[in-house]
Amino acid sequence: MAVLIIGDVPGQTREGYESMIAALGSAMKEAPGFVMHTAYPVEDGWRVVEVWASARDAGQFFATFVHPNLPPGIRPKRSVQELHTLVSV
């Protein structure tokens, strides 16, 4: 079942986010189950929103690629919501 992942990243900066997406964007596009990624600044940091084919796919990518590359002190608060409907192109 497709899932929506929301990651609130307190303390993250535009530069920090752009560095992460530059390093991981290609791997994300090729990752099993990846559907989409978007992000935007919020009051205390950055918010990342992704859709994955399954929570397992999302978790595997996070554990393998994101977590090991997080800057010191940056720890996303992630939530996972199973989706009822997903319409894509």
N, C-alpha and C positions, 0 to 999 in steps of 0.2 A: 504494500500500500504506500502511495506517495506521501511524503511528509514535508512540512514546512519547518525550517530551522530558523530561529531568530537568535542571533548572538549579539547581546549588548556588551560592548567592550569599553569599560570605564578606563579613562586615561589614554586611550588610543588617539593619535593625531592623524591628520590627513597624510602627512609624510610617512608615518608608520604604516597606515593602511596601504598606501600606494606602493610601498616597498614590499609588503606581504603579497599583494595581488600581482605585482610584477614577478615575484619569485615563484608563486604557486598557480597563477592563472592558467598556464598551459597544462599543468598536471590536472587541474580541476576539470578542464574541458574534456580531457581524456579519461577521467575517472568513471568507473562503472556506476551507473545510476544517477549521474549528475544531470540535472535539468536546467537550472538557472541560478544566477547569483546577482545580487545588487547590494549596494551599501550607501550609507549617507551619514553625515555628521549629526550628532545629537548633543544636547546640552553638556553632558559630562564625558563625551568620548565619541564613539562610533557605533552604528548599528549595521549588522550584516544580516541579510535575508536571503535564504537559499531554499530551493526545492530540490529534493532528491527522490529517487524511485523508492527508497526504503530508508528506515532509520539505521539499519545495518550499514548500508552504503555510505551514508553521511558520517556515521561514527568511525568507520574504517578510514575514510579520508582525513577526518579531523585528527585521529590518533597518529596516522602515518605522516601527514604533511604539515598540518597546522600547528598542533601542540609542540612539536620539537623546534619550530621556528619562531615561536612567540618571544618577543623581547622581554627582558626581565621586568617583572611587576605587572605585565599585561596578562590578564586572565579573563577570557570571555565568560559571560553568564549566558549559557545556551538553554533554549527551550525547544521542545519538539512537539509539533501538533500533527497528528494523522489527518490527512485531507480526505474529505468526502468526494470532492470533484477537482479534477485538474484538466483544463482545456489548454492545449498548446498548438503551435503551428507545426 
